[in-house]
Structures are given as structure tokens and as C-alpha cells.
Amino acid sequence: MTPTEFVRAHTRLAATPFLPEIRLHLAADAFALWEETERQQGGGVAPPPFWAFPWAGGQGLARYVLDHPDLVAGRRVLDLASGSGLVAVAAARSGAARVTANEIDGYALAAIALNASANGVPVRVHAGDLLDGDSGDAEVVLAGDVFYSRDFGARVLRFLDRARVRGALVLVGDPGRAYLPRHRLAELASYPVPVLRALEDAPVKPVTVARLTDPTG
């Protein structure tokens, strides 16, 4: 079964809770899907199926982009660690000149393509780890829910800093994960975002959308 066939077989197309104007291929049970992913790969350890659920930070960031389309309209946009592609779809719907969604997981790449098609928007997919680079020619870099672990969060921040120094607008959406660099962020908006209780510690998470700032202030 190809990744595209797998995504279609184990999800259903449904509206996103906080963004009813966007539909995604969503799974009902995170743990059952994770186990099925590992079986599909021959019993090895597979990464969690981040691509099958609308995570809190991504929902907040996508909402902000949809409500402020001028931030991305006519500009080249990179959605880092895109997961389902929710934020990328929001940017494309808001008139971005080009949207690239980056992921390292093959199922996520398939989900992004399917979700972009379901919403009738063009989104490029870019496979592989970009974190040693600086986001290329992207004028806006979007990062939803990426500060969930110490090592990954540190790499992400260095990447986003290089993008900022190069001149890109860097926006982050986050529900207060442990490794969020709060001292580097200028808050733009906050939202109470509904989430799956099985994935979070509450049915609603407060999400902050913020701009990455210069470390010197």
C-alpha cells in the first residue's frame, strides 16, 4: 500500500474544528493509527502520525493567517514541519504566491498533497530535513507546534533565526509547549483552540501566535 493509499484508507475527510472552512483527512484514533503505521512498515518503530490530526499550534496559526491574508498574499511561504499541511493550505487560501510544505515523513507528504487537493489549492511538498539551511527564498516562514522537544526545538529555533536574519517574516503558533522560546516571541494573537482530548491534557488549549524577534530586542 502506498502512503497515499494508506492515508485514504485510515482517515476521513472532515472539517477542522477551529477552521471549518478547511477540510483535512483526519483519523479518529491516534494510537490505533500509530500501531497500523508500524505494521505497515514491517513492525519497526514509526514516528507518531502527526499528519492525521489538527494540532493546537497549527490550528491557531492557520486561523491567524486566514484572518490576516495580507501577511502572505503574493509572497513565497514555507510551512515548516507541516504535518497535515493545515497551515500551508491556509496560506494558499490567503493568496500566497507559492506555498511549500516541508516534512520528513512519507505519510505526512501524502497527507499534505491530499489535503491541498481537497481544498482546491496548490501546495508544493518538500521532503527532507531543512533545519541546517535558512529557508531559501521564502519570504514568510510558518511554524506550528514545533517546540515539543528540547533538541528538535533548539534546531528549529536556529533555523528560524537564520530565516529571520535573511529577511523572512517568521510566525509561530504554539499552545505553550515546554521548549517554546517565549523570550524571543512578540505575541500577535491568542485563541482558545479545541483539540482531541486523547492527544492533549485538556479539550481546549490556549494558543499564542507570535512573531520571532531579534535576540537583542
C-alpha positions as CSV (number, residue, x, y, z in Angstrom):
1,M,0.0,0.0,0.0
2,T,1.4,3.4,-1.0
3,P,1.4,6.3,1.5
4,T,-1.4,7.9,-0.4
5,E,-3.5,4.8,-0.3
6,F,-2.7,4.4,3.4
7,V,-3.8,7.9,4.3
8,R,-7.0,7.5,2.3
9,A,-7.7,4.1,3.9
10,H,-7.2,5.2,7.5
11,T,-8.7,8.7,7.6
12,R,-11.9,10.5,6.6
13,L,-12.2,14.0,5.1
14,A,-13.7,16.3,7.6
15,A,-13.9,20.0,8.6
16,T,-11.2,21.2,11.0
17,P,-12.7,22.1,14.4
18,F,-11.3,25.6,14.6
19,L,-11.2,26.3,10.9
20,P,-14.5,24.9,9.4
21,E,-13.6,26.4,6.0
22,I,-10.7,23.9,5.7
23,R,-11.2,20.1,5.4
24,L,-8.5,17.6,6.2
25,H,-8.0,13.8,6.1
26,L,-8.3,13.1,9.8
27,A,-8.0,9.9,11.9
28,A,-10.4,9.0,14.7
29,D,-7.9,7.1,16.9
30,A,-4.3,8.3,17.2
31,F,-2.9,5.1,18.9
32,A,-4.7,2.7,16.6
33,L,-3.3,4.5,13.6
34,W,0.2,4.6,15.1
35,E,0.1,0.8,15.5
36,E,-1.2,0.4,12.0
37,T,1.6,2.6,10.6
38,E,4.2,0.4,12.4
39,R,2.5,-2.8,11.0
40,Q,2.6,-1.2,7.5
41,Q,6.3,-0.7,7.9
42,G,7.0,-4.2,8.9
43,G,6.9,-3.9,12.6
44,G,9.5,-1.3,13.1
45,V,9.2,1.9,15.2
46,A,7.4,4.5,13.2
47,P,7.1,8.2,14.1
48,P,3.7,9.3,15.6
49,P,1.1,10.1,12.9
50,F,1.3,13.9,13.4
51,W,-0.2,14.3,9.9
52,A,-3.6,12.8,10.8
53,F,-4.7,15.4,13.4
54,P,-5.1,19.1,13.6
55,W,-2.7,20.1,16.4
56,A,-3.4,23.1,18.5
57,G,-0.5,25.4,17.4
58,G,-1.1,24.7,13.7
59,Q,-4.8,25.5,14.1
60,G,-4.1,28.8,15.8
61,L,-1.5,29.8,13.3
62,A,-3.7,28.8,10.3
63,R,-6.6,30.8,11.8
64,Y,-4.3,33.9,12.1
65,V,-3.2,33.5,8.5
66,L,-6.7,33.2,7.2
67,D,-7.8,36.3,9.2
68,H,-4.7,38.3,8.1
69,P,-4.2,37.3,4.5
70,D,-2.1,40.4,3.8
71,L,0.8,38.7,5.7
72,V,1.2,36.1,3.0
73,A,-0.7,37.4,-0.1
74,G,1.6,37.5,-3.1
75,R,4.6,36.1,-1.1
76,R,6.6,32.9,-1.1
77,V,5.7,30.9,2.0
78,L,7.4,27.9,3.7
79,D,5.4,25.8,6.2
80,L,8.0,24.1,8.3
81,A,7.2,20.6,9.8
82,S,3.9,20.9,8.1
83,G,2.2,17.7,9.5
84,S,-1.2,17.6,7.8
85,G,-0.5,20.7,5.7
86,L,-3.2,22.7,7.5
87,V,-1.1,25.9,7.8
88,A,0.1,25.5,4.2
89,V,-3.5,25.2,3.0
90,A,-4.4,28.3,4.9
91,A,-1.5,30.3,3.4
92,A,-2.5,29.1,-0.1
93,R,-6.2,30.1,0.5
94,S,-4.9,33.5,1.6
95,G,-3.3,34.2,-1.7
96,A,0.3,33.3,-1.2
97,A,2.2,33.4,-4.5
98,R,3.8,30.0,-3.7
99,V,3.5,27.7,-0.7
100,T,5.9,24.9,0.2
101,A,5.1,22.4,2.9
102,N,8.1,20.6,4.4
103,E,8.1,17.2,6.1
104,I,10.3,14.3,6.6
105,D,7.6,11.6,7.0
106,G,6.3,10.0,3.8
107,Y,2.8,9.6,5.1
108,A,2.7,13.3,6.0
109,L,3.9,14.2,2.5
110,A,1.0,12.2,1.1
111,A,-1.5,13.7,3.5
112,I,-0.3,17.2,2.6
113,A,-0.9,16.6,-1.1
114,L,-4.3,15.0,-0.5
115,N,-5.4,17.9,1.8
116,A,-4.2,20.6,-0.6
117,S,-6.2,18.8,-3.4
118,A,-9.3,18.5,-1.2
119,N,-9.2,22.3,-0.6
120,G,-8.5,23.1,-4.2
121,V,-5.2,25.0,-3.5
122,P,-1.7,24.5,-4.9
123,V,0.9,23.4,-2.3
124,R,4.3,22.2,-3.1
125,V,5.7,19.4,-0.9
126,H,9.4,19.3,0.0
127,A,10.7,16.1,1.6
128,G,13.7,16.0,3.9
129,D,15.3,17.8,6.8
130,L,15.7,21.5,6.1
131,L,17.0,22.6,9.5
132,D,20.6,23.0,8.6
133,G,19.6,25.6,6.0
134,D,18.0,29.1,6.1
135,S,14.6,28.6,4.3
136,G,15.9,29.5,0.9
137,D,13.9,32.3,-0.9
138,A,10.8,32.0,1.4
139,E,9.5,35.5,2.4
140,V,7.3,34.1,5.2
141,V,8.1,31.1,7.3
142,L,5.3,29.5,9.3
143,A,5.9,27.1,12.2
144,G,3.0,25.5,14.1
145,D,3.6,23.4,17.2
146,V,7.3,22.7,16.7
147,F,8.7,23.2,20.2
148,Y,7.6,19.9,21.7
149,S,11.1,18.6,22.5
150,R,14.4,20.1,23.6
151,D,16.7,19.0,20.8
152,F,14.2,19.5,18.0
153,G,13.1,22.8,19.3
154,A,16.7,24.1,19.6
155,R,17.3,23.1,15.9
156,V,14.1,24.7,14.8
157,L,14.9,28.0,16.6
158,R,18.3,28.2,14.9
159,F,16.7,27.6,11.6
160,L,14.0,30.2,12.1
161,D,16.7,32.7,13.3
162,R,18.6,32.2,10.1
163,A,15.4,32.8,8.1
164,R,14.7,35.9,10.1
165,V,18.2,37.3,9.6
166,R,17.8,36.6,5.9
167,G,14.8,38.8,5.9
168,A,11.8,36.4,6.2
169,L,8.8,37.1,8.4
170,V,8.7,34.2,10.9
171,L,5.4,33.4,12.6
172,V,5.0,30.7,15.3
173,G,1.8,29.1,16.6
174,D,2.1,27.3,19.9
175,P,0.0,26.1,22.9
176,G,2.7,26.7,25.4
177,R,4.9,23.6,24.8
178,A,7.7,23.1,27.2
179,Y,10.5,24.3,24.9
180,L,8.8,27.4,23.4
181,P,11.3,30.3,23.4
182,R,8.9,32.8,24.9
183,H,11.6,35.4,25.3
184,R,12.1,35.6,21.6
185,L,8.4,36.0,20.6
186,A,6.2,39.0,20.2
187,E,2.6,38.0,20.7
188,L,0.2,38.8,17.8
189,A,-2.9,36.9,18.9
190,S,-4.2,34.2,21.2
191,Y,-7.1,31.7,20.7
192,P,-8.8,29.0,22.7
193,V,-8.4,26.1,20.3
194,P,-10.4,22.8,20.6
195,V,-8.3,19.7,20.4
196,L,-8.6,16.0,20.8
197,R,-8.5,15.1,24.5
198,A,-6.7,11.9,23.7
199,L,-3.7,13.9,22.4
200,E,-3.7,16.8,24.9
201,D,-4.3,17.3,28.6
202,A,-7.5,19.4,28.1
203,P,-10.2,19.7,25.5
204,V,-9.3,23.3,24.7
205,K,-5.7,24.7,24.5
206,P,-4.8,28.4,24.6
207,V,-2.7,29.0,21.6
208,T,-0.4,32.0,21.0
209,V,0.5,33.2,17.6
210,A,3.7,35.3,17.6
211,R,6.5,36.8,15.5
212,L,10.1,35.7,16.1
213,T,12.1,38.8,17.1
214,D,15.8,39.7,17.2
215,P,17.5,38.3,20.3
216,T,18.9,41.7,21.2
217,G,15.4,43.2,21.2
